[in-house]
Amino acid sequence: MKRRLFLKASASAAVIAASAGLLRPTAVLAAGWNKAAFESKSLADALKGINAADAQTSNDIVINAQNRAESGATVPVEVISNLANTESIAIIAEKNTTPLVGYYEFANGAEAYVATRIRMIQSSVVRVVARAGGKPYTASRHIEVTVGGCGG
Amino acid sequence: MKIRTQLTGDVADVKVVVMHPMETGQRRDPATGETVQAHYIQMFSAAVNGKTVLSSQWGPAVSKNPFVGFRVRGVKAGDRVSVRWQDNKGERGTAEAEIR
């Protein structure tokens, strides 16, 4: 009887621990996925979703990419923020069905830099939002895509 | 998962490739004509010697077999870089490498 009680108690403790995220190693790395922002279907909503509706244009954000990409399935994009105290960078492909592509937060010596490869459904402005000192800043560049990359 | 590191002074340039289909949920299977269920990484993070340096969230527009490059200052040869991801189905993966 005692053993059964113990098993029952430890089983429910495990459930509580799991639901609190204690047993999931991933829980330490991100508070969660910003569903509202990633499921936004417009640039305005995506910007709102990352709290950047009022982002100021900045020349201190560098977006390295080809002006013309062969395939929209894999467009290399590299972003560097030269703004002091950059905390995060977001990459947005304005004409994608859901424009927000990725959101990157830096800590413990990480430079305000990220390189990735993104899908683009068609030629579009690629916008970057960098948050620095708590304020959002933005820069953009146009990338031509020969063949869109979301269907294939 | 593949991790490559290059140390220049005290700055490590880290390049990671994760093998993952990154299905958008919009693609049709050419054989069946049916939409392929969304299956993509939503969270990816990296740590050096156990301290988080990058936490990121991704949507389905990150390309298949995702590539991520990031840079970390204040590291030395022999430090450990670890990365982990989790997708929308709850699947996850981790990998670790020595910085050199």
gemmi code that builds the backbone of each chain (N, CA, C; Angstrom):
import gemmi

chains = {
    "A": [
        ("MET", (0.837, -1.210, 0.000), (0.000, 0.000, 0.000), (0.869, 1.256, 0.000)),
        ("LYS", (1.870, 1.189, 0.884), (2.768, 2.350, 0.959), (3.470, 2.568, -0.382)),
        ("ARG", (3.893, 1.448, -0.964), (4.609, 1.544, -2.233), (3.708, 2.146, -3.312)),
        ("ARG", (2.437, 1.695, -3.289), (1.506, 2.195, -4.286), (1.306, 3.705, -4.145)),
        ("LEU", (1.182, 4.106, -2.894), (1.000, 5.536, -2.643), (2.201, 6.324, -3.166)),
        ("PHE", (3.366, 5.720, -2.882), (4.591, 6.388, -3.325), (4.615, 6.514, -4.851)),
        ("LEU", (4.257, 5.409, -5.527), (4.265, 5.427, -6.994), (3.296, 6.475, -7.522)),
        ("LYS", (2.131, 6.513, -6.867), (1.101, 7.463, -7.299), (1.618, 8.892, -7.126)),
        ("ALA", (2.235, 9.092, -5.940), (2.723, 10.438, -5.640), (3.836, 10.836, -6.608)),
        ("SER", (4.736, 9.898, -6.878), (5.844, 10.282, -7.750), (5.360, 10.461, -9.187)),
        ("ALA", (4.330, 9.676, -9.572), (3.790, 9.847, -10.918), (3.173, 11.230, -11.065)),
        ("SER", (2.421, 11.654, -10.068), (1.802, 12.973, -10.212), (2.853, 14.077, -10.101)),
        ("ALA", (3.891, 13.825, -9.299), (4.972, 14.805, -9.217), (5.647, 14.950, -10.578)),
        ("ALA", (5.798, 13.812, -11.263), (6.424, 13.851, -12.579), (5.570, 14.640, -13.557)),
        ("VAL", (4.248, 14.442, -13.452), (3.338, 15.175, -14.337), (3.461, 16.673, -14.077)),
        ("ILE", (3.492, 17.029, -12.791), (3.599, 18.455, -12.443), (4.928, 19.016, -12.957)),
        ("ALA", (6.001, 18.250, -12.715), (7.320, 18.716, -13.148), (7.344, 18.878, -14.661)),
        ("ALA", (6.751, 17.907, -15.387), (6.767, 17.982, -16.844), (5.956, 19.171, -17.327)),
        ("SER", (4.794, 19.384, -16.700), (3.956, 20.477, -17.183), (4.577, 21.822, -16.839)),
        ("ALA", (5.366, 21.852, -15.789), (6.039, 23.103, -15.447), (7.292, 23.298, -16.303)),
        ("GLY", (7.605, 22.292, -17.097), (8.762, 22.416, -17.975), (10.059, 22.019, -17.299)),
        ("LEU", (9.968, 21.493, -16.086), (11.185, 21.199, -15.336), (11.983, 20.055, -15.950)),
        ("LEU", (11.275, 19.133, -16.598), (11.966, 17.981, -17.145), (12.368, 18.171, -18.594)),
        ("ARG", (11.964, 19.286, -19.148), (12.292, 19.499, -20.554), (13.514, 20.389, -20.666)),
        ("PRO", (14.592, 19.872, -21.218), (15.816, 20.677, -21.310), (15.599, 21.940, -22.148)),
        ("THR", (14.664, 21.867, -23.090), (14.417, 23.012, -23.972), (13.800, 24.185, -23.214)),
        ("ALA", (13.222, 23.886, -22.042), (12.541, 24.960, -21.324), (13.513, 26.045, -20.890)),
        ("VAL", (14.776, 25.672, -20.724), (15.731, 26.672, -20.265), (16.159, 27.614, -21.388)),
        ("LEU", (15.927, 27.200, -22.628), (16.503, 28.007, -23.694), (15.569, 29.052, -24.253)),
        ("ALA", (14.295, 28.878, -24.139), (13.392, 29.898, -24.663), (12.115, 29.872, -23.855)),
        ("ALA", (11.611, 31.043, -23.586), (10.392, 31.131, -22.813), (9.262, 30.473, -23.588)),
        ("GLY", (9.351, 30.531, -24.907), (8.306, 29.941, -25.722), (8.366, 30.478, -27.127)),
        ("TRP", (7.490, 29.933, -27.952), (7.457, 30.308, -29.361), (6.389, 31.375, -29.527)),
        ("ASN", (6.754, 32.452, -30.192), (5.836, 33.587, -30.352), (4.828, 33.306, -31.473)),
        ("LYS", (3.816, 32.507, -31.091), (2.820, 32.033, -32.061), (2.138, 33.189, -32.795)),
        ("ALA", (1.728, 34.198, -32.049), (1.000, 35.317, -32.660), (1.830, 35.974, -33.757)),
        ("ALA", (3.112, 36.203, -33.464), (3.971, 36.871, -34.436), (4.246, 35.974, -35.639)),
        ("PHE", (4.542, 34.692, -35.385), (4.901, 33.805, -36.493), (3.701, 33.458, -37.360)),
        ("GLU", (2.498, 33.545, -36.807), (1.312, 33.229, -37.613), (0.683, 34.464, -38.231)),
        ("SER", (1.270, 35.634, -37.981), (0.762, 36.868, -38.591), (0.882, 36.796, -40.099)),
        ("LYS", (-0.168, 37.256, -40.778), (-0.176, 37.166, -42.240), (0.139, 38.498, -42.921)),
        ("SER", (0.425, 39.517, -42.132), (0.802, 40.801, -42.720), (2.034, 41.340, -42.010)),
        ("LEU", (2.750, 42.226, -42.723), (3.934, 42.847, -42.136), (3.559, 43.610, -40.864)),
        ("ALA", (2.456, 44.371, -40.947), (2.050, 45.196, -39.804), (1.820, 44.324, -38.567)),
        ("ASP", (1.127, 43.193, -38.754), (0.840, 42.321, -37.611), (2.109, 41.632, -37.102)),
        ("ALA", (2.983, 41.273, -38.045), (4.239, 40.631, -37.632), (5.055, 41.615, -36.781)),
        ("LEU", (5.120, 42.873, -37.220), (5.863, 43.894, -36.468), (5.236, 44.110, -35.096)),
        ("LYS", (3.914, 44.148, -35.069), (3.210, 44.305, -33.799), (3.537, 43.129, -32.877)),
        ("GLY", (3.569, 41.938, -33.487), (3.807, 40.703, -32.724), (5.167, 40.657, -32.046)),
        ("ILE", (6.136, 41.375, -32.628), (7.454, 41.415, -31.976), (7.681, 42.781, -31.319)),
        ("ASN", (6.575, 43.500, -31.141), (6.611, 44.764, -30.417), (7.517, 45.792, -31.109)),
        ("ALA", (7.404, 45.846, -32.465), (8.300, 46.721, -33.217), (7.543, 47.592, -34.219)),
        ("ALA", (6.286, 47.842, -33.940), (5.465, 48.627, -34.867), (6.056, 50.023, -35.075)),
        ("ASP", (6.768, 50.510, -34.071), (7.295, 51.872, -34.150), (8.797, 51.896, -34.452)),
        ("ALA", (9.306, 50.862, -35.113), (10.753, 50.776, -35.374), (11.234, 51.949, -36.243)),
        ("GLN", (12.379, 52.508, -35.842), (12.998, 53.616, -36.572), (13.978, 53.048, -37.599)),
        ("THR", (14.006, 53.651, -38.787), (14.961, 53.212, -39.805), (16.385, 53.513, -39.329)),
        ("SER", (17.286, 52.561, -39.551), (18.663, 52.742, -39.101), (19.648, 52.294, -40.167)),
        ("ASN", (20.752, 53.032, -40.285), (21.828, 52.636, -41.202), (22.846, 51.738, -40.516)),
        ("ASP", (22.618, 51.451, -39.249), (23.574, 50.633, -38.496), (23.256, 49.148, -38.533)),
        ("ILE", (22.291, 48.797, -39.368), (21.968, 47.378, -39.545), (22.401, 46.997, -40.957)),
        ("VAL", (23.226, 45.976, -41.062), (23.732, 45.544, -42.367), (23.072, 44.222, -42.739)),
        ("ILE", (22.506, 44.176, -43.941), (21.908, 42.930, -44.441), (22.732, 42.494, -45.649)),
        ("ASN", (23.444, 41.383, -45.510), (24.209, 40.857, -46.634), (23.409, 39.756, -47.318)),
        ("ALA", (23.166, 39.955, -48.611), (22.443, 38.948, -49.403), (22.685, 39.275, -50.862)),
        ("GLN", (22.422, 38.305, -51.712), (22.513, 38.586, -53.146), (21.284, 39.403, -53.530)),
        ("ASN", (21.444, 40.281, -54.522), (20.282, 41.042, -54.989), (19.306, 40.140, -55.727)),
        ("ARG", (19.856, 39.068, -56.289), (19.039, 38.169, -57.090), (19.332, 36.739, -56.652)),
        ("ALA", (18.307, 36.023, -56.220), (18.482, 34.637, -55.783), (17.870, 33.713, -56.826)),
        ("GLU", (18.624, 32.682, -57.184), (18.153, 31.701, -58.169), (16.877, 31.032, -57.677)),
        ("SER", (16.947, 30.525, -56.457), (15.828, 29.761, -55.922), (15.345, 30.368, -54.625)),
        ("GLY", (14.051, 30.560, -54.520), (13.476, 31.082, -53.278), (13.474, 30.049, -52.163)),
        ("ALA", (13.831, 28.802, -52.496), (13.821, 27.751, -51.469), (14.944, 27.939, -50.468)),
        ("THR", (16.016, 28.588, -50.930), (17.146, 28.770, -50.023), (17.917, 30.035, -50.388)),
        ("VAL", (17.562, 31.097, -49.701), (18.171, 32.406, -49.947), (19.078, 32.735, -48.756)),
        ("PRO", (20.406, 32.771, -48.981), (21.302, 33.096, -47.863), (21.151, 34.551, -47.422)),
        ("VAL", (21.019, 34.750, -46.128), (20.887, 36.098, -45.570), (21.785, 36.173, -44.335)),
        ("GLU", (22.545, 37.264, -44.264), (23.433, 37.477, -43.119), (23.124, 38.857, -42.565)),
        ("VAL", (22.969, 38.959, -41.267), (22.599, 40.236, -40.656), (23.606, 40.606, -39.573)),
        ("ILE", (24.028, 41.857, -39.605), (24.928, 42.377, -38.573), (24.301, 43.663, -38.050)),
        ("SER", (24.181, 43.776, -36.749), (23.731, 45.045, -36.188), (24.927, 45.730, -35.537)),
        ("ASN", (25.181, 46.966, -35.969), (26.256, 47.757, -35.363), (25.715, 48.698, -34.294)),
        ("LEU", (24.441, 48.532, -33.960), (23.846, 49.342, -32.902), (24.369, 48.845, -31.558)),
        ("ALA", (24.747, 49.781, -30.689), (25.248, 49.379, -29.370), (24.144, 48.654, -28.604)),
        ("ASN", (24.543, 47.646, -27.856), (23.614, 46.889, -27.007), (22.456, 46.262, -27.770)),
        ("THR", (22.769, 45.673, -28.916), (21.722, 44.967, -29.655), (21.352, 43.693, -28.903)),
        ("GLU", (20.063, 43.551, -28.657), (19.578, 42.391, -27.891), (19.018, 41.301, -28.787)),
        ("SER", (18.399, 41.734, -29.893), (17.772, 40.731, -30.751), (17.710, 41.214, -32.191)),
        ("ILE", (17.569, 40.249, -33.087), (17.406, 40.533, -34.511), (16.242, 39.680, -35.007)),
        ("ALA", (15.361, 40.296, -35.812), (14.280, 39.538, -36.442), (14.414, 39.678, -37.953)),
        ("ILE", (14.156, 38.597, -38.676), (14.208, 38.615, -40.139), (12.797, 38.397, -40.674)),
        ("ILE", (12.411, 39.273, -41.595), (11.038, 39.258, -42.117), (11.083, 39.302, -43.639)),
        ("ALA", (10.430, 38.350, -44.303), (10.275, 38.392, -45.762), (8.871, 38.931, -46.010)),
        ("GLU", (8.798, 40.200, -46.432), (7.527, 40.908, -46.388), (6.400, 40.238, -47.165)),
        ("LYS", (6.719, 39.595, -48.292), (5.637, 39.033, -49.114), (5.350, 37.560, -48.852)),
        ("ASN", (6.044, 36.965, -47.885), (5.713, 35.581, -47.548), (4.317, 35.515, -46.928)),
        ("THR", (3.689, 34.339, -47.022), (2.346, 34.151, -46.456), (2.339, 34.533, -44.978)),
        ("THR", (3.356, 34.051, -44.257), (3.575, 34.502, -42.890), (4.964, 35.151, -42.889)),
        ("PRO", (5.010, 36.474, -42.836), (6.275, 37.195, -43.092), (7.417, 36.950, -42.098)),
        ("LEU", (7.119, 36.741, -40.819), (8.219, 36.590, -39.850), (8.931, 35.260, -40.082)),
        ("VAL", (10.227, 35.330, -40.326), (11.021, 34.131, -40.631), (11.728, 33.619, -39.376)),
        ("GLY", (12.421, 34.515, -38.694), (13.187, 34.083, -37.525), (13.428, 35.242, -36.575)),
        ("TYR", (13.610, 34.885, -35.305), (13.828, 35.872, -34.251), (14.979, 35.357, -33.382)),
        ("TYR", (16.025, 36.148, -33.237), (17.268, 35.690, -32.606), (17.646, 36.621, -31.458)),
        ("GLU", (17.850, 36.048, -30.282), (18.253, 36.845, -29.114), (19.673, 36.479, -28.711)),
        ("PHE", (20.439, 37.504, -28.366), (21.859, 37.309, -28.064), (22.140, 37.527, -26.582)),
        ("ALA", (23.102, 36.753, -26.054), (23.467, 36.897, -24.641), (24.891, 36.397, -24.434)),
        ("ASN", (25.473, 36.752, -23.308), (26.752, 36.182, -22.856), (27.859, 36.186, -23.908)),
        ("GLY", (28.051, 37.340, -24.553), (29.176, 37.476, -25.471), (28.849, 37.216, -26.930)),
        ("ALA", (27.619, 36.819, -27.233), (27.259, 36.620, -28.640), (27.245, 37.972, -29.344)),
        ("GLU", (27.828, 38.023, -30.541), (27.793, 39.260, -31.307), (26.416, 39.407, -31.948)),
        ("ALA", (26.066, 40.648, -32.289), (24.762, 40.894, -32.923), (24.861, 40.524, -34.391)),
        ("TYR", (24.939, 39.236, -34.604), (25.183, 38.693, -35.937), (24.429, 37.397, -36.088)),
        ("VAL", (23.813, 37.202, -37.228), (23.240, 35.892, -37.528), (23.283, 35.658, -39.031)),
        ("ALA", (23.555, 34.414, -39.399), (23.516, 34.025, -40.811), (22.560, 32.850, -40.929)),
        ("THR", (21.736, 32.864, -41.960), (20.822, 31.753, -42.153), (20.437, 31.657, -43.622)),
        ("ARG", (19.557, 30.704, -43.920), (19.021, 30.577, -45.279), (17.518, 30.541, -45.152)),
        ("ILE", (16.864, 31.362, -45.959), (15.415, 31.492, -45.802), (14.672, 31.155, -47.099)),
        ("ARG", (13.377, 30.883, -46.921), (12.503, 30.654, -48.073), (11.791, 31.940, -48.405)),
        ("MET", (11.689, 32.206, -49.711), (10.913, 33.366, -50.161), (9.954, 32.919, -51.252)),
        ("ILE", (8.686, 33.217, -51.063), (7.657, 32.779, -52.003), (7.754, 33.564, -53.320)),
        ("GLN", (8.269, 34.778, -53.243), (8.439, 35.620, -54.426), (9.425, 36.750, -54.107)),
        ("SER", (9.789, 37.514, -55.129), (10.668, 38.671, -54.906), (10.029, 39.580, -53.860)),
        ("SER", (10.855, 40.099, -52.973), (10.261, 40.833, -51.859), (11.305, 41.670, -51.135)),
        ("VAL", (10.815, 42.594, -50.369), (11.673, 43.293, -49.431), (11.932, 42.354, -48.255)),
        ("VAL", (13.199, 42.227, -47.895), (13.540, 41.506, -46.670), (13.855, 42.567, -45.619)),
        ("ARG", (13.136, 42.516, -44.534), (13.256, 43.530, -43.492), (13.890, 42.921, -42.247)),
        ("VAL", (14.738, 43.696, -41.606), (15.342, 43.251, -40.351), (14.952, 44.239, -39.265)),
        ("VAL", (14.592, 43.709, -38.122), (14.347, 44.562, -36.964), (15.365, 44.174, -35.902)),
        ("ALA", (16.132, 45.155, -35.448), (17.080, 44.912, -34.358), (16.598, 45.700, -33.148)),
        ("ARG", (16.601, 45.059, -32.004), (16.241, 45.775, -30.777), (17.537, 46.089, -30.039)),
        ("ALA", (17.714, 47.368, -29.748), (18.957, 47.792, -29.086), (18.596, 48.791, -27.998)),
        ("GLY", (19.100, 48.541, -26.802), (18.771, 49.414, -25.676), (17.261, 49.500, -25.474)),
        ("GLY", (16.568, 48.424, -25.806), (15.121, 48.364, -25.597), (14.296, 48.960, -26.721)),
        ("LYS", (14.975, 49.547, -27.737), (14.225, 50.212, -28.809), (14.376, 49.464, -30.135)),
        ("PRO", (13.310, 49.385, -30.924), (13.404, 48.686, -32.206), (13.892, 49.591, -33.337)),
        ("TYR", (14.809, 49.055, -34.136), (15.322, 49.755, -35.315), (15.170, 48.822, -36.514)),
        ("THR", (15.075, 49.398, -37.702), (14.841, 48.546, -38.857), (15.637, 48.975, -40.079)),
        ("ALA", (15.906, 47.999, -40.937), (16.560, 48.229, -42.226), (15.990, 47.197, -43.185)),
        ("SER", (16.117, 47.458, -44.484), (15.556, 46.492, -45.428), (16.348, 46.492, -46.718)),
        ("ARG", (16.180, 45.427, -47.488), (16.719, 45.400, -48.839), (15.837, 44.495, -49.684)),
        ("HIS", (15.823, 44.772, -50.991), (14.978, 44.008, -51.898), (15.760, 42.832, -52.454)),
        ("ILE", (15.156, 41.663, -52.464), (15.793, 40.492, -53.063), (14.881, 39.935, -54.157)),
        ("GLU", (15.447, 39.844, -55.366), (14.731, 39.257, -56.507), (14.835, 37.742, -56.400)),
        ("VAL", (13.721, 37.067, -56.616), (13.733, 35.613, -56.586), (13.238, 35.114, -57.939)),
        ("THR", (14.047, 34.256, -58.590), (13.672, 33.754, -59.908), (12.542, 32.737, -59.798)),
        ("VAL", (12.705, 31.754, -58.889), (11.672, 30.738, -58.673), (11.318, 30.730, -57.199)),
        ("GLY", (10.039, 30.938, -56.891), (9.597, 30.997, -55.498), (9.860, 29.697, -54.764)),
        ("GLY", (10.030, 29.794, -53.446), (10.500, 28.643, -52.687), (9.566, 28.094, -51.654)),
        ("CYS", (8.269, 28.285, -51.789), (7.407, 27.749, -50.733), (6.586, 26.567, -51.219)),
        ("GLY", (6.436, 26.410, -52.516), (5.617, 25.316, -53.017), (6.397, 24.032, -53.139)),
        ("GLY", (7.672, 24.129, -53.512), (8.451, 22.927, -53.788), (9.128, 22.438, -52.567)),
    ],
    "B": [
        ("MET", (23.197, 16.499, -37.059), (23.549, 17.911, -36.927), (25.060, 18.054, -37.099)),
        ("LYS", (25.459, 19.123, -37.762), (26.890, 19.359, -37.932), (27.240, 20.710, -37.329)),
        ("ILE", (28.342, 20.763, -36.608), (28.819, 22.028, -36.038), (30.252, 22.250, -36.507)),
        ("ARG", (30.499, 23.452, -37.036), (31.872, 23.820, -37.386), (32.211, 25.077, -36.636)),
        ("THR", (33.424, 25.144, -36.097), (33.808, 26.367, -35.396), (35.132, 26.869, -35.950)),
        ("GLN", (35.257, 28.188, -35.930), (36.531, 28.779, -36.318), (36.847, 29.888, -35.337)),
        ("LEU", (37.981, 29.750, -34.669), (38.361, 30.719, -33.652), (39.347, 31.719, -34.240)),
        ("THR", (39.002, 33.006, -34.141), (39.904, 34.071, -34.588), (40.068, 35.007, -33.403)),
        ("GLY", (41.272, 35.022, -32.809), (41.444, 35.778, -31.566), (40.546, 35.143, -30.513)),
        ("ASP", (39.667, 35.953, -29.916), (38.764, 35.359, -28.919), (37.329, 35.284, -29.441)),
        ("VAL", (37.192, 35.383, -30.772), (35.848, 35.311, -31.352), (35.677, 33.988, -32.101)),
        ("ALA", (34.659, 33.250, -31.692), (34.364, 31.992, -32.383), (33.252, 32.227, -33.396)),
        ("ASP", (33.509, 31.793, -34.623), (32.478, 31.805, -35.655), (31.941, 30.372, -35.701)),
        ("VAL", (30.658, 30.234, -35.412), (30.068, 28.895, -35.315), (29.040, 28.720, -36.428)),
        ("LYS", (29.146, 27.608, -37.135), (28.201, 27.306, -38.208), (27.563, 25.950, -37.915)),
        ("VAL", (26.238, 25.939, -37.942), (25.499, 24.723, -37.607), (24.549, 24.371, -38.748)),
        ("VAL", (24.507, 23.105, -39.097), (23.490, 22.617, -40.038), (22.697, 21.532, -39.326)),
        ("VAL", (21.378, 21.706, -39.317), (20.483, 20.725, -38.707), (19.777, 19.982, -39.843)),
        ("MET", (19.794, 18.654, -39.827), (19.065, 17.917, -40.842), (17.591, 17.859, -40.419)),
        ("HIS", (16.750, 18.587, -41.133), (15.327, 18.634, -40.767), (14.518, 19.005, -42.001)),
        ("PRO", (13.349, 18.372, -42.202), (12.584, 18.637, -43.435), (12.009, 20.055, -43.527)),
        ("MET", (11.751, 20.693, -42.391), (11.174, 22.042, -42.382), (9.985, 22.129, -43.342)),
        ("GLU", (9.013, 21.250, -43.131), (7.806, 21.272, -43.966), (6.946, 22.466, -43.564)),
        ("THR", (6.547, 23.234, -44.549), (5.812, 24.469, -44.267), (4.341, 24.225, -43.934)),
        ("GLY", (3.820, 23.073, -44.379), (2.386, 22.832, -44.221), (1.606, 23.354, -45.417)),
        ("GLN", (2.350, 23.877, -46.402), (1.693, 24.421, -47.603), (2.019, 23.579, -48.832)),
        ("ARG", (2.991, 22.685, -48.692), (3.457, 21.927, -49.844), (2.536, 20.737, -50.104)),
        ("ARG", (2.287, 20.456, -51.387), (1.522, 19.264, -51.749), (2.466, 18.157, -52.162)),
        ("ASP", (2.174, 16.961, -51.702), (2.946, 15.794, -52.128), (2.592, 15.524, -53.585)),
        ("PRO", (3.579, 15.583, -54.485), (3.277, 15.421, -55.905), (2.656, 14.052, -56.216)),
        ("ALA", (2.975, 13.027, -55.413), (2.454, 11.679, -55.662), (0.983, 11.555, -55.268)),
        ("THR", (0.630, 12.075, -54.121), (-0.733, 11.882, -53.614), (-1.623, 13.108, -53.817)),
        ("GLY", (-1.017, 14.260, -54.057), (-1.800, 15.486, -54.196), (-2.250, 16.051, -52.855)),
        ("GLU", (-1.859, 15.374, -51.768), (-2.281, 15.836, -50.445), (-1.259, 16.797, -49.836)),
        ("THR", (-1.782, 17.724, -49.033), (-0.903, 18.679, -48.363), (-0.051, 17.951, -47.326)),
        ("VAL", (1.232, 18.241, -47.329), (2.134, 17.631, -46.355), (2.049, 18.437, -45.056)),
        ("GLN", (1.824, 17.721, -43.967), (1.660, 18.348, -42.655), (2.874, 19.211, -42.267)),
        ("ALA", (2.590, 20.343, -41.648), (3.673, 21.224, -41.201), (4.575, 20.488, -40.206)),
        ("HIS", (5.863, 20.625, -40.395), (6.838, 19.990, -39.508), (8.110, 20.826, -39.579)),
        ("TYR", (8.270, 21.704, -38.612), (9.416, 22.613, -38.681), (9.922, 22.959, -37.282)),
        ("ILE", (11.189, 23.310, -37.230), (11.826, 23.697, -35.968), (11.286, 25.059, -35.534)),
        ("GLN", (10.916, 25.141, -34.267), (10.392, 26.415, -33.741), (11.383, 27.097, -32.806)),
        ("MET", (12.217, 26.293, -32.158), (13.174, 26.895, -31.235), (14.550, 26.284, -31.430)),
        ("PHE", (15.524, 27.160, -31.454), (16.909, 26.724, -31.618), (17.754, 27.571, -30.690)),
        ("SER", (18.624, 26.942, -29.914), (19.482, 27.754, -29.053), (20.880, 27.185, -28.995)),
        ("ALA", (21.794, 28.028, -28.570), (23.184, 27.622, -28.481), (23.756, 28.137, -27.167)),
        ("ALA", (24.708, 27.372, -26.626), (25.364, 27.760, -25.384), (26.853, 27.499, -25.503)),
        ("VAL", (27.651, 28.306, -24.801), (29.086, 28.049, -24.713), (29.401, 27.765, -23.245)),
        ("ASN", (30.011, 26.626, -23.008), (30.288, 26.153, -21.646), (29.029, 26.234, -20.775)),
        ("GLY", (27.898, 25.893, -21.372), (26.644, 25.832, -20.632), (25.901, 27.142, -20.501)),
        ("LYS", (26.517, 28.247, -20.932), (25.841, 29.549, -20.836), (25.199, 29.895, -22.171)),
        ("THR", (23.902, 30.186, -22.165), (23.181, 30.475, -23.407), (23.757, 31.711, -24.091)),
        ("VAL", (24.053, 31.589, -25.375), (24.529, 32.748, -26.141), (23.509, 33.162, -27.200)),
        ("LEU", (22.747, 32.196, -27.683), (21.744, 32.491, -28.709), (20.467, 31.733, -28.375)),
        ("SER", (19.339, 32.461, -28.344), (18.035, 31.781, -28.276), (17.254, 32.282, -29.460)),
        ("SER", (16.789, 31.374, -30.284), (16.047, 31.851, -31.440), (14.757, 31.085, -31.617)),
        ("GLN", (13.835, 31.744, -32.315), (12.554, 31.152, -32.667), (12.433, 31.219, -34.181)),
        ("TRP", (11.964, 30.133, -34.758), (11.875, 30.069, -36.215), (10.456, 29.779, -36.668)),
        ("GLY", (10.161, 30.269, -37.867), (8.915, 29.896, -38.535), (9.247, 28.925, -39.657)),
        ("PRO", (8.230, 28.527, -40.420), (8.458, 27.543, -41.494), (9.214, 28.096, -42.702)),
        ("ALA", (9.526, 29.383, -42.705), (10.257, 29.959, -43.833), (11.776, 29.868, -43.665)),
        ("VAL", (12.226, 29.207, -42.612), (13.652, 28.872, -42.557), (13.822, 27.651, -43.467)),
        ("SER", (14.833, 27.681, -44.338), (14.990, 26.635, -45.351), (15.185, 25.250, -44.757)),
        ("LYS", (14.850, 24.259, -45.559), (15.072, 22.844, -45.237), (16.540, 22.622, -44.840)),
        ("ASN", (16.778, 21.699, -43.928), (18.117, 21.449, -43.385), (18.776, 22.767, -42.972)),
        ("PRO", (18.181, 23.404, -41.958), (18.551, 24.778, -41.605), (20.038, 24.987, -41.303)),
        ("PHE", (20.496, 26.127, -41.771), (21.854, 26.592, -41.493), (21.753, 27.798, -40.566)),
        ("VAL", (22.559, 27.801, -39.529), (22.639, 28.960, -38.624), (24.098, 29.280, -38.382)),
        ("GLY", (24.442, 30.545, -38.548), (25.777, 31.001, -38.223), (25.676, 32.060, -37.144)),
        ("PHE", (26.547, 31.963, -36.133), (26.571, 32.999, -35.093), (28.002, 33.154, -34.588)),
        ("ARG", (28.253, 34.251, -33.866), (29.607, 34.545, -33.395), (29.592, 34.867, -31.911)),
        ("VAL", (30.588, 34.344, -31.223), (30.652, 34.564, -29.781), (32.026, 35.077, -29.398)),
        ("ARG", (32.029, 36.159, -28.638), (33.257, 36.805, -28.183), (33.652, 36.265, -26.804)),
        ("GLY", (34.944, 36.286, -26.533), (35.413, 35.913, -25.186), (35.533, 34.417, -24.992)),
        ("VAL", (35.791, 33.699, -26.087), (35.947, 32.247, -25.943), (37.389, 31.850, -26.266)),
        ("LYS", (37.744, 30.640, -25.888), (39.092, 30.150, -26.169), (39.016, 28.709, -26.676)),
        ("ALA", (40.093, 28.281, -27.280), (40.153, 26.906, -27.781), (39.878, 25.942, -26.631)),
        ("GLY", (39.069, 24.935, -26.909), (38.745, 23.955, -25.881), (37.401, 24.215, -25.220)),
        ("ASP", (36.871, 25.453, -25.358), (35.522, 25.710, -24.837), (34.532, 24.838, -25.600)),
        ("ARG", (33.402, 24.551, -24.947), (32.411, 23.671, -25.558), (31.216, 24.482, -26.044)),
        ("VAL", (30.815, 24.237, -27.271), (29.590, 24.857, -27.774), (28.546, 23.757, -27.919)),
        ("SER", (27.343, 24.036, -27.422), (26.269, 23.056, -27.556), (25.062, 23.737, -28.191)),
        ("VAL", (24.335, 22.991, -28.980), (23.137, 23.550, -29.616), (21.978, 22.576, -29.390)),
        ("ARG", (20.791, 23.133, -29.382), (19.599, 22.277, -29.266), (18.432, 22.895, -30.006)),
        ("TRP", (17.559, 22.036, -30.485), (16.378, 22.520, -31.196), (15.159, 21.729, -30.770)),
        ("GLN", (13.993, 22.323, -31.035), (12.728, 21.625, -30.803), (11.772, 22.036, -31.911)),
        ("ASP", (11.037, 21.052, -32.469), (10.129, 21.403, -33.561), (8.667, 21.426, -33.106)),
        ("ASN", (7.779, 21.719, -34.051), (6.359, 21.888, -33.713), (5.689, 20.575, -33.313)),
        ("LYS", (6.356, 19.442, -33.549), (5.807, 18.152, -33.111), (6.410, 17.708, -31.787)),
        ("GLY", (7.251, 18.549, -31.209), (7.865, 18.201, -29.926), (9.144, 17.384, -30.061)),
        ("GLU", (9.539, 17.098, -31.295), (10.812, 16.393, -31.489), (11.947, 17.363, -31.198)),
        ("ARG", (13.070, 16.811, -30.719), (14.186, 17.701, -30.443), (15.522, 17.013, -30.676)),
        ("GLY", (16.536, 17.829, -30.736), (17.870, 17.294, -30.959), (18.902, 18.178, -30.298)),
        ("THR", (20.042, 17.580, -29.986), (21.138, 18.348, -29.401), (22.449, 17.884, -30.028)),
        ("ALA", (23.426, 18.744, -29.968), (24.767, 18.375, -30.422), (25.763, 19.266, -29.703)),
        ("GLU", (26.996, 18.802, -29.639), (28.023, 19.554, -28.926), (29.335, 19.436, -29.682)),
        ("ALA", (30.156, 20.460, -29.584), (31.464, 20.411, -30.246), (32.457, 21.241, -29.450)),
        ("GLU", (33.734, 20.931, -29.667), (34.798, 21.697, -29.015), (35.182, 22.842, -29.950)),
        ("ILE", (35.361, 24.031, -29.373), (35.760, 25.176, -30.184), (37.266, 25.103, -30.467)),
        ("ARG", (37.618, 25.248, -31.705), (39.043, 25.232, -32.058), (39.287, 26.032, -33.332)),
    ],
}
model = gemmi.Model(1)
for chain_id, residues in chains.items():
    chain = gemmi.Chain(chain_id)
    for i, (resn, *xyz) in enumerate(residues, 1):
        res = gemmi.Residue()
        res.name, res.seqid = resn, gemmi.SeqId(i, " ")
        for name, pos in zip(("N", "CA", "C"), xyz):
            atom = gemmi.Atom()
            atom.name, atom.element = name, gemmi.Element(name[0])
            atom.pos, atom.b_iso = gemmi.Position(*pos), 0.0
            res.add_atom(atom)
        chain.add_residue(res)
    model.add_chain(chain)
structure = gemmi.Structure()
structure.add_model(model)
structure.setup_entities()
